[in-house]
Amino acid sequence: MAIELLRRYPDDAHIVAAALLVIVDPNVLDELARFAESKDADVRQSLAVAYGKLGAFRDAPAVAHLMCDRVWWVRYRAGQALLKLKGMTNERLEGIRAQLGDVYARDMLEHVRAEAAAG
């Protein structure tokens, strides 16, 4: 089970990045939040994908944190995840956008919104 691998090998970036992609239990998202501070961009990117699959609006602050990452791909996956969070609305997205202090995060949010609108 993926969560057991994460618990057993939390410092192995390759295992963590892969395991995050196959997590299926939204109840473990709080436990996974610590990986947002990983030194490995693949881990942070995989965490963003996990939030997109399993997260809800209550996870928006954690995803917004990833939107401010220095790595483009992490910001991109976090932006996609933000749109997919259960309970997310356009009004809520606007509120999050207004609070993003990072210009790159705001740009990325606009980018993924435009992508989603284009279908």
N, CA, C and O atoms as a GROMACS GRO file, in nm:
protein
  476
    1MET      N    1   0.084  -0.118   0.000
    1MET     CA    2   0.000   0.000   0.000
    1MET      C    3   0.089   0.125   0.000
    1MET      O    4   0.191   0.129   0.068
    2ALA      N    5   0.048   0.224  -0.076
    2ALA     CA    6   0.129   0.344  -0.096
    2ALA      C    7   0.157   0.419   0.033
    2ALA      O    8   0.268   0.466   0.055
    3ILE      N    9   0.058   0.430   0.119
    3ILE     CA   10   0.078   0.505   0.243
    3ILE      C   11   0.183   0.438   0.331
    3ILE      O   12   0.258   0.506   0.401
    4GLU      N   13   0.188   0.307   0.328
    4GLU     CA   14   0.289   0.235   0.407
    4GLU      C   15   0.429   0.263   0.352
    4GLU      O   16   0.524   0.277   0.429
    5LEU      N   17   0.442   0.271   0.221
    5LEU     CA   18   0.572   0.306   0.162
    5LEU      C   19   0.614   0.446   0.203
    5LEU      O   20   0.731   0.470   0.233
    6LEU      N   21   0.518   0.538   0.205
    6LEU     CA   22   0.550   0.675   0.246
    6LEU      C   23   0.594   0.681   0.391
    6LEU      O   24   0.684   0.757   0.427
    7ARG      N   25   0.531   0.603   0.474
    7ARG     CA   26   0.567   0.600   0.616
    7ARG      C   27   0.702   0.532   0.638
    7ARG      O   28   0.778   0.572   0.727
    8ARG      N   29   0.730   0.431   0.559
    8ARG     CA   30   0.854   0.355   0.577
    8ARG      C   31   0.975   0.425   0.516
    8ARG      O   32   1.086   0.418   0.570
    9TYR      N   33   0.954   0.493   0.402
    9TYR     CA   34   1.067   0.554   0.331
    9TYR      C   35   1.041   0.703   0.304
    9TYR      O   36   1.046   0.746   0.189
   10PRO      N   37   1.015   0.783   0.406
   10PRO     CA   38   0.980   0.923   0.384
   10PRO      C   39   1.093   1.009   0.327
   10PRO      O   40   1.069   1.119   0.278
   11ASP      N   41   1.216   0.958   0.333
   11ASP     CA   42   1.330   1.034   0.283
   11ASP      C   43   1.377   0.990   0.145
   11ASP      O   44   1.473   1.046   0.092
   12ASP      N   45   1.311   0.891   0.087
   12ASP     CA   46   1.348   0.844  -0.046
   12ASP      C   47   1.258   0.914  -0.148
   12ASP      O   48   1.144   0.874  -0.168
   13ALA      N   49   1.310   1.018  -0.210
   13ALA     CA   50   1.230   1.102  -0.300
   13ALA      C   51   1.166   1.025  -0.414
   13ALA      O   52   1.053   1.055  -0.453
   14HIS      N   53   1.234   0.926  -0.467
   14HIS     CA   54   1.178   0.848  -0.578
   14HIS      C   55   1.055   0.769  -0.533
   14HIS      O   56   0.953   0.766  -0.602
   15ILE      N   57   1.066   0.705  -0.419
   15ILE     CA   58   0.953   0.628  -0.366
   15ILE      C   59   0.838   0.721  -0.329
   15ILE      O   60   0.723   0.694  -0.362
   16VAL      N   61   0.870   0.830  -0.261
   16VAL     CA   62   0.766   0.924  -0.218
   16VAL      C   63   0.692   0.981  -0.338
   16VAL      O   64   0.569   0.983  -0.341
   17ALA      N   65   0.767   1.029  -0.439
   17ALA     CA   66   0.703   1.089  -0.557
   17ALA      C   67   0.610   0.989  -0.625
   17ALA      O   68   0.499   1.025  -0.666
   18ALA      N   69   0.653   0.865  -0.638
   18ALA     CA   70   0.570   0.763  -0.702
   18ALA      C   71   0.450   0.725  -0.616
   18ALA      O   72   0.338   0.710  -0.666
   19ALA      N   73   0.472   0.710  -0.487
   19ALA     CA   74   0.363   0.668  -0.398
   19ALA      C   75   0.255   0.775  -0.388
   19ALA      O   76   0.136   0.742  -0.380
   20LEU      N   77   0.294   0.901  -0.390
   20LEU     CA   78   0.195   1.009  -0.382
   20LEU      C   79   0.097   1.004  -0.499
   20LEU      O   80  -0.019   1.043  -0.486
   21LEU      N   81   0.144   0.957  -0.612
   21LEU     CA   82   0.059   0.952  -0.731
   21LEU      C   83  -0.048   0.844  -0.725
   21LEU      O   84  -0.145   0.849  -0.801
   22VAL      N   85  -0.032   0.748  -0.637
   22VAL     CA   86  -0.129   0.637  -0.631
   22VAL      C   87  -0.208   0.633  -0.500
   22VAL      O   88  -0.280   0.537  -0.474
   23ILE      N   89  -0.194   0.735  -0.418
   23ILE     CA   90  -0.273   0.743  -0.295
   23ILE      C   91  -0.420   0.755  -0.334
   23ILE      O   92  -0.454   0.831  -0.425
   24VAL      N   93  -0.507   0.681  -0.264
   24VAL     CA   94  -0.649   0.684  -0.297
   24VAL      C   95  -0.738   0.725  -0.178
   24VAL      O   96  -0.859   0.736  -0.192
   25ASP      N   97  -0.677   0.746  -0.063
   25ASP     CA   98  -0.754   0.777   0.057
   25ASP      C   99  -0.740   0.925   0.092
   25ASP      O  100  -0.633   0.968   0.135
   26PRO      N  101  -0.846   1.005   0.074
   26PRO     CA  102  -0.836   1.147   0.106
   26PRO      C  103  -0.811   1.174   0.254
   26PRO      O  104  -0.770   1.284   0.291
   27ASN      N  105  -0.835   1.077   0.338
   27ASN     CA  106  -0.815   1.095   0.482
   27ASN      C  107  -0.668   1.108   0.522
   27ASN      O  108  -0.639   1.145   0.635
   28VAL      N  109  -0.577   1.078   0.432
   28VAL     CA  110  -0.435   1.087   0.465
   28VAL      C  111  -0.372   1.217   0.415
   28VAL      O  112  -0.252   1.237   0.433
   29LEU      N  113  -0.449   1.304   0.353
   29LEU     CA  114  -0.392   1.427   0.299
   29LEU      C  115  -0.323   1.512   0.405
   29LEU      O  116  -0.218   1.570   0.379
   30ASP      N  117  -0.381   1.520   0.524
   30ASP     CA  118  -0.316   1.598   0.630
   30ASP      C  119  -0.178   1.542   0.663
   30ASP      O  120  -0.084   1.617   0.688
   31GLU      N  121  -0.166   1.411   0.662
   31GLU     CA  122  -0.037   1.346   0.688
   31GLU      C  123   0.064   1.375   0.576
   31GLU      O  124   0.184   1.385   0.600
   32LEU      N  125   0.013   1.388   0.454
   32LEU     CA  126   0.100   1.407   0.339
   32LEU      C  127   0.148   1.551   0.324
   32LEU      O  128   0.244   1.577   0.251
   33ALA      N  129   0.083   1.644   0.391
   33ALA     CA  130   0.116   1.786   0.376
   33ALA      C  131   0.263   1.815   0.404
   33ALA      O  132   0.318   1.911   0.349
   34ARG      N  133   0.326   1.735   0.486
   34ARG     CA  134   0.468   1.760   0.519
   34ARG      C  135   0.557   1.752   0.396
   34ARG      O  136   0.666   1.809   0.396
   35PHE      N  137   0.512   1.682   0.294
   35PHE     CA  138   0.595   1.669   0.174
   35PHE      C  139   0.598   1.797   0.090
   35PHE      O  140   0.674   1.806  -0.007
   36ALA      N  141   0.518   1.896   0.126
   36ALA     CA  142   0.522   2.025   0.057
   36ALA      C  143   0.656   2.094   0.078
   36ALA      O  144   0.695   2.180  -0.001
   37GLU      N  145   0.726   2.056   0.183
   37GLU     CA  146   0.857   2.116   0.213
   37GLU      C  147   0.973   2.029   0.165
   37GLU      O  148   1.088   2.056   0.199
   38SER      N  149   0.944   1.927   0.086
   38SER     CA  150   1.050   1.840   0.035
   38SER      C  151   1.147   1.921  -0.050
   38SER      O  152   1.109   2.016  -0.118
   39LYS      N  153   1.272   1.882  -0.045
   39LYS     CA  154   1.373   1.945  -0.130
   39LYS      C  155   1.359   1.901  -0.275
   39LYS      O  156   1.415   1.964  -0.365
   40ASP      N  157   1.285   1.793  -0.298
   40ASP     CA  158   1.271   1.736  -0.431
   40ASP      C  159   1.144   1.789  -0.501
   40ASP      O  160   1.033   1.773  -0.450
   41ALA      N  161   1.163   1.851  -0.616
   41ALA     CA  162   1.050   1.909  -0.689
   41ALA      C  163   0.952   1.803  -0.737
   41ALA      O  164   0.832   1.830  -0.746
   42ASP      N  165   1.000   1.683  -0.769
   42ASP     CA  166   0.909   1.577  -0.812
   42ASP      C  167   0.814   1.537  -0.699
   42ASP      O  168   0.698   1.504  -0.724
   43VAL      N  169   0.864   1.539  -0.577
   43VAL     CA  170   0.779   1.508  -0.462
   43VAL      C  171   0.672   1.615  -0.447
   43VAL      O  172   0.555   1.583  -0.428
   44ARG      N  173   0.712   1.741  -0.455
   44ARG     CA  174   0.615   1.850  -0.440
   44ARG      C  175   0.512   1.848  -0.554
   44ARG      O  176   0.394   1.875  -0.532
   45GLN      N  177   0.557   1.817  -0.672
   45GLN     CA  178   0.468   1.807  -0.788
   45GLN      C  179   0.369   1.692  -0.769
   45GLN      O  180   0.250   1.708  -0.795
   46SER      N  181   0.416   1.578  -0.724
   46SER     CA  182   0.327   1.464  -0.700
   46SER      C  183   0.227   1.493  -0.589
   46SER      O  184   0.113   1.449  -0.594
   47LEU      N  185   0.270   1.568  -0.488
   47LEU     CA  186   0.178   1.608  -0.383
   47LEU      C  187   0.066   1.693  -0.439
   47LEU      O  188  -0.050   1.676  -0.403
   48ALA      N  189   0.100   1.785  -0.527
   48ALA     CA  190  -0.002   1.869  -0.590
   48ALA      C  191  -0.102   1.783  -0.668
   48ALA      O  192  -0.223   1.808  -0.661
   49VAL      N  193  -0.054   1.685  -0.740
   49VAL     CA  194  -0.142   1.594  -0.814
   49VAL      C  195  -0.234   1.519  -0.717
   49VAL      O  196  -0.353   1.502  -0.744
   50ALA      N  197  -0.179   1.474  -0.605
   50ALA     CA  198  -0.260   1.403  -0.505
   50ALA      C  199  -0.372   1.493  -0.451
   50ALA      O  200  -0.485   1.449  -0.435
   51TYR      N  201  -0.339   1.618  -0.425
   51TYR     CA  202  -0.442   1.711  -0.379
   51TYR      C  203  -0.550   1.726  -0.486
   51TYR      O  204  -0.669   1.732  -0.454
   52GLY      N  205  -0.510   1.733  -0.611
   52GLY     CA  206  -0.608   1.747  -0.719
   52GLY      C  207  -0.702   1.628  -0.730
   52GLY      O  208  -0.819   1.645  -0.763
   53LYS      N  209  -0.652   1.510  -0.702
   53LYS     CA  210  -0.735   1.389  -0.709
   53LYS      C  211  -0.824   1.374  -0.587
   53LYS      O  212  -0.938   1.330  -0.599
   54LEU      N  213  -0.773   1.409  -0.470
   54LEU     CA  214  -0.839   1.372  -0.345
   54LEU      C  215  -0.885   1.489  -0.259
   54LEU      O  216  -0.964   1.470  -0.166
   55GLY      N  217  -0.838   1.608  -0.289
   55GLY     CA  218  -0.859   1.721  -0.200
   55GLY      C  219  -0.994   1.788  -0.212
   55GLY      O  220  -1.070   1.767  -0.307
   56ALA      N  221  -1.020   1.870  -0.113
   56ALA     CA  222  -1.142   1.950  -0.107
   56ALA      C  223  -1.102   2.094  -0.077
   56ALA      O  224  -0.986   2.124  -0.052
   57PHE      N  225  -1.201   2.182  -0.079
   57PHE     CA  226  -1.173   2.324  -0.060
   57PHE      C  227  -1.094   2.350   0.068
   57PHE      O  228  -1.014   2.444   0.073
   58ARG      N  229  -1.114   2.271   0.170
   58ARG     CA  230  -1.039   2.290   0.295
   58ARG      C  231  -0.888   2.276   0.275
   58ARG      O  232  -0.810   2.324   0.357
   59ASP      N  233  -0.848   2.211   0.166
   59ASP     CA  234  -0.706   2.193   0.135
   59ASP      C  235  -0.649   2.307   0.052
   59ASP      O  236  -0.530   2.306   0.018
   60ALA      N  237  -0.732   2.404   0.019
   60ALA     CA  238  -0.688   2.514  -0.067
   60ALA      C  239  -0.564   2.587  -0.014
   60ALA      O  240  -0.476   2.619  -0.094
   61PRO      N  241  -0.552   2.614   0.116
   61PRO     CA  242  -0.430   2.682   0.162
   61PRO      C  243  -0.302   2.602   0.133
   61PRO      O  244  -0.200   2.659   0.097
   62ALA      N  245  -0.308   2.471   0.149
   62ALA     CA  246  -0.191   2.388   0.121
   62ALA      C  247  -0.157   2.390  -0.028
   62ALA      O  248  -0.040   2.394  -0.066
   63VAL      N  249  -0.259   2.387  -0.111
   63VAL     CA  250  -0.237   2.390  -0.256
   63VAL      C  251  -0.187   2.529  -0.298
   63VAL      O  252  -0.100   2.540  -0.384
   64ALA      N  253  -0.242   2.632  -0.238
   64ALA     CA  254  -0.197   2.768  -0.269
   64ALA      C  255  -0.050   2.785  -0.232
   64ALA      O  256   0.024   2.856  -0.301
   65HIS      N  257  -0.008   2.721  -0.124
   65HIS     CA  258   0.134   2.723  -0.086
   65HIS      C  259   0.219   2.664  -0.199
   65HIS      O  260   0.324   2.718  -0.233
   66LEU      N  261   0.173   2.554  -0.256
   66LEU     CA  262   0.246   2.492  -0.367
   66LEU      C  263   0.242   2.580  -0.493
   66LEU      O  264   0.332   2.571  -0.577
   67MET      N  265   0.140   2.662  -0.506
   67MET     CA  266   0.132   2.753  -0.620
   67MET      C  267   0.248   2.854  -0.619
   67MET      O  268   0.283   2.910  -0.723
   68CYS      N  269   0.306   2.876  -0.504
   68CYS     CA  270   0.415   2.973  -0.491
   68CYS      C  271   0.553   2.908  -0.499
   68CYS      O  272   0.654   2.971  -0.468
   69ASP      N  273   0.557   2.783  -0.541
   69ASP     CA  274   0.683   2.710  -0.552
   69ASP      C  275   0.774   2.775  -0.656
   69ASP      O  276   0.726   2.841  -0.748
   70ARG      N  277   0.902   2.757  -0.641
   70ARG     CA  278   1.000   2.814  -0.735
   70ARG      C  279   1.006   2.738  -0.867
   70ARG      O  280   1.058   2.789  -0.966
   71VAL      N  281   0.952   2.615  -0.869
   71VAL     CA  282   0.959   2.530  -0.987
   71VAL      C  283   0.829   2.540  -1.066
   71VAL      O  284   0.720   2.520  -1.011
   72TRP      N  285   0.840   2.570  -1.194
   72TRP     CA  286   0.724   2.590  -1.281
   72TRP      C  287   0.628   2.472  -1.276
   72TRP      O  288   0.508   2.491  -1.262
   73TRP      N  289   0.680   2.350  -1.288
   73TRP     CA  290   0.593   2.232  -1.293
   73TRP      C  291   0.516   2.211  -1.163
   73TRP      O  292   0.402   2.164  -1.166
   74VAL      N  293   0.575   2.245  -1.052
   74VAL     CA  294   0.503   2.234  -0.924
   74VAL      C  295   0.389   2.336  -0.924
   74VAL      O  296   0.276   2.303  -0.887
   75ARG      N  297   0.418   2.459  -0.965
   75ARG     CA  298   0.312   2.561  -0.972
   75ARG      C  299   0.201   2.518  -1.067
   75ARG      O  300   0.083   2.537  -1.038
   76TYR      N  301   0.238   2.460  -1.181
   76TYR     CA  302   0.141   2.417  -1.280
   76TYR      C  303   0.049   2.309  -1.224
   76TYR      O  304  -0.073   2.319  -1.234
   77ARG      N  305   0.108   2.205  -1.166
   77ARG     CA  306   0.027   2.096  -1.109
   77ARG      C  307  -0.057   2.147  -0.992
   77ARG      O  308  -0.170   2.102  -0.974
   78ALA      N  309  -0.005   2.238  -0.913
   78ALA     CA  310  -0.082   2.296  -0.803
   78ALA      C  311  -0.199   2.377  -0.857
   78ALA      O  312  -0.309   2.373  -0.802
   79GLY      N  313  -0.176   2.451  -0.963
   79GLY     CA  314  -0.285   2.527  -1.024
   79GLY      C  315  -0.395   2.436  -1.076
   79GLY      O  316  -0.513   2.462  -1.055
   80GLN      N  317  -0.355   2.329  -1.142
   80GLN     CA  318  -0.454   2.231  -1.188
   80GLN      C  319  -0.529   2.172  -1.070
   80GLN      O  320  -0.651   2.153  -1.076
   81ALA      N  321  -0.457   2.141  -0.963
   81ALA     CA  322  -0.519   2.082  -0.845
   81ALA      C  323  -0.620   2.177  -0.782
   81ALA      O  324  -0.728   2.136  -0.739
   82LEU      N  325  -0.586   2.304  -0.778
   82LEU     CA  326  -0.675   2.403  -0.717
   82LEU      C  327  -0.811   2.402  -0.788
   82LEU      O  328  -0.915   2.412  -0.723
   83LEU      N  329  -0.808   2.392  -0.919
   83LEU     CA  330  -0.933   2.389  -0.995
   83LEU      C  331  -1.016   2.264  -0.967
   83LEU      O  332  -1.138   2.268  -0.978
   84LYS      N  333  -0.950   2.155  -0.931
   84LYS     CA  334  -1.018   2.027  -0.913
   84LYS      C  335  -1.067   2.002  -0.771
   84LYS      O  336  -1.142   1.907  -0.748
   85LEU      N  337  -1.027   2.084  -0.676
   85LEU     CA  338  -1.067   2.060  -0.537
   85LEU      C  339  -1.219   2.055  -0.525
   85LEU      O  340  -1.289   2.141  -0.579
   86LYS      N  341  -1.267   1.956  -0.454
   86LYS     CA  342  -1.412   1.945  -0.431
   86LYS      C  343  -1.460   2.068  -0.357
   86LYS      O  344  -1.401   2.109  -0.257
   87GLY      N  345  -1.568   2.127  -0.406
   87GLY     CA  346  -1.624   2.246  -0.343
   87GLY      C  347  -1.566   2.376  -0.394
   87GLY      O  348  -1.605   2.483  -0.348
   88MET      N  349  -1.474   2.369  -0.490
   88MET     CA  350  -1.414   2.491  -0.544
   88MET      C  351  -1.515   2.558  -0.637
   88MET      O  352  -1.582   2.492  -0.716
   89THR      N  353  -1.526   2.689  -0.625
   89THR     CA  354  -1.613   2.768  -0.712
   89THR      C  355  -1.531   2.881  -0.773
   89THR      O  356  -1.419   2.908  -0.730
   90ASN      N  357  -1.586   2.946  -0.873
   90ASN     CA  358  -1.517   3.061  -0.933
   90ASN      C  359  -1.495   3.172  -0.830
   90ASN      O  360  -1.391   3.237  -0.830
   91GLU      N  361  -1.593   3.193  -0.744
   91GLU     CA  362  -1.580   3.296  -0.642
   91GLU      C  363  -1.466   3.262  -0.545
   91GLU      O  364  -1.387   3.348  -0.507
   92ARG      N  365  -1.458   3.137  -0.507
   92ARG     CA  366  -1.350   3.094  -0.417
   92ARG      C  367  -1.215   3.107  -0.485
   92ARG      O  368  -1.117   3.147  -0.422
   93LEU      N  369  -1.209   3.072  -0.613
   93LEU     CA  370  -1.083   3.087  -0.688
   93LEU      C  371  -1.040   3.233  -0.692
   93LEU      O  372  -0.922   3.264  -0.676
   94GLU      N  373  -1.135   3.322  -0.712
   94GLU     CA  374  -1.102   3.465  -0.715
   94GLU      C  375  -1.047   3.510  -0.580
   94GLU      O  376  -0.954   3.590  -0.574
   95GLY      N  377  -1.107   3.460  -0.473
   95GLY     CA  378  -1.057   3.494  -0.340
   95GLY      C  379  -0.915   3.445  -0.318
   95GLY      O  380  -0.832   3.516  -0.261
   96ILE      N  381  -0.888   3.324  -0.363
   96ILE     CA  382  -0.753   3.269  -0.350
   96ILE      C  383  -0.656   3.348  -0.435
   96ILE      O  384  -0.546   3.382  -0.391
   97ARG      N  385  -0.697   3.380  -0.558
   97ARG     CA  386  -0.611   3.457  -0.647
   97ARG      C  387  -0.574   3.592  -0.584
   97ARG      O  388  -0.460   3.635  -0.592
   98ALA      N  389  -0.673   3.656  -0.523
   98ALA     CA  390  -0.649   3.786  -0.461
   98ALA      C  391  -0.550   3.778  -0.345
   98ALA      O  392  -0.483   3.876  -0.313
   99GLN      N  393  -0.541   3.662  -0.282
   99GLN     CA  394  -0.452   3.645  -0.168
   99GLN      C  395  -0.313   3.596  -0.207
   99GLN      O  396  -0.221   3.598  -0.125
  100LEU      N  397  -0.297   3.552  -0.330
  100LEU     CA  398  -0.166   3.504  -0.374
  100LEU      C  399  -0.070   3.622  -0.386
  100LEU      O  400  -0.090   3.710  -0.470
  101GLY      N  401   0.031   3.624  -0.305
  101GLY     CA  402   0.127   3.734  -0.308
  101GLY      C  403   0.234   3.717  -0.414
  101GLY      O  404   0.310   3.811  -0.440
  102ASP      N  405   0.242   3.602  -0.473
  102ASP     CA  406   0.345   3.570  -0.572
  102ASP      C  407   0.290   3.592  -0.712
  102ASP      O  408   0.190   3.530  -0.751
  103VAL      N  409   0.353   3.679  -0.788
  103VAL     CA  410   0.305   3.711  -0.923
  103VAL      C  411   0.307   3.587  -1.013
  103VAL      O  412   0.220   3.572  -1.098
  104TYR      N  413   0.405   3.499  -0.995
  104TYR     CA  414   0.412   3.377  -1.075
  104TYR      C  415   0.297   3.282  -1.042
  104TYR      O  416   0.245   3.214  -1.130
  105ALA      N  417   0.258   3.279  -0.917
  105ALA     CA  418   0.144   3.196  -0.876
  105ALA      C  419   0.015   3.250  -0.940
  105ALA      O  420  -0.067   3.173  -0.990
  106ARG      N  421  -0.003   3.382  -0.937
  106ARG     CA  422  -0.123   3.441  -0.998
  106ARG      C  423  -0.125   3.414  -1.148
  106ARG      O  424  -0.229   3.380  -1.204
  107ASP      N  425  -0.011   3.431  -1.212
  107ASP     CA  426  -0.003   3.402  -1.356
  107ASP      C  427  -0.035   3.257  -1.386
  107ASP      O  428  -0.106   3.227  -1.482
  108MET      N  429   0.016   3.167  -1.304
  108MET     CA  430  -0.009   3.025  -1.326
  108MET      C  431  -0.157   2.994  -1.308
  108MET      O  432  -0.214   2.915  -1.384
  109LEU      N  433  -0.220   3.053  -1.209
  109LEU     CA  434  -0.362   3.029  -1.189
  109LEU      C  435  -0.442   3.075  -1.311
  109LEU      O  436  -0.534   3.006  -1.354
  110GLU      N  437  -0.407   3.189  -1.366
  110GLU     CA  438  -0.474   3.235  -1.488
  110GLU      C  439  -0.448   3.140  -1.605
  110GLU      O  440  -0.536   3.113  -1.686
  111HIS      N  441  -0.327   3.090  -1.612
  111HIS     CA  442  -0.289   2.997  -1.719
  111HIS      C  443  -0.373   2.870  -1.712
  111HIS      O  444  -0.430   2.828  -1.813
  112VAL      N  445  -0.382   2.808  -1.595
  112VAL     CA  446  -0.457   2.682  -1.585
  112VAL      C  447  -0.607   2.706  -1.600
  112VAL      O  448  -0.679   2.619  -1.649
  113ARG      N  449  -0.655   2.822  -1.557
  113ARG     CA  450  -0.797   2.853  -1.577
  113ARG      C  451  -0.828   2.866  -1.726
  113ARG      O  452  -0.931   2.816  -1.773
  114ALA      N  453  -0.741   2.932  -1.800
  114ALA     CA  454  -0.759   2.947  -1.944
  114ALA      C  455  -0.752   2.812  -2.014
  114ALA      O  456  -0.830   2.784  -2.105
  115GLU      N  457  -0.660   2.729  -1.971
  115GLU     CA  458  -0.646   2.594  -2.026
  115GLU      C  459  -0.774   2.513  -2.001
  115GLU      O  460  -0.823   2.445  -2.092
  116ALA      N  461  -0.826   2.521  -1.882
  116ALA     CA  462  -0.947   2.446  -1.847
  116ALA      C  463  -1.068   2.496  -1.926
  116ALA      O  464  -1.153   2.418  -1.966
  117ALA      N  465  -1.075   2.626  -1.946
  117ALA     CA  466  -1.185   2.684  -2.022
  117ALA      C  467  -1.181   2.645  -2.169
  117ALA      O  468  -1.284   2.630  -2.234
  118ALA      N  469  -1.059   2.628  -2.220
  118ALA     CA  470  -1.042   2.590  -2.362
  118ALA      C  471  -1.077   2.444  -2.384
  118ALA      O  472  -1.101   2.400  -2.496
  119GLY      N  473  -1.078   2.369  -2.273
  119GLY     CA  474  -1.117   2.228  -2.282
  119GLY      C  475  -1.008   2.141  -2.324
  119GLY      O  476  -1.026   2.020  -2.335
   0.00000   0.00000   0.00000
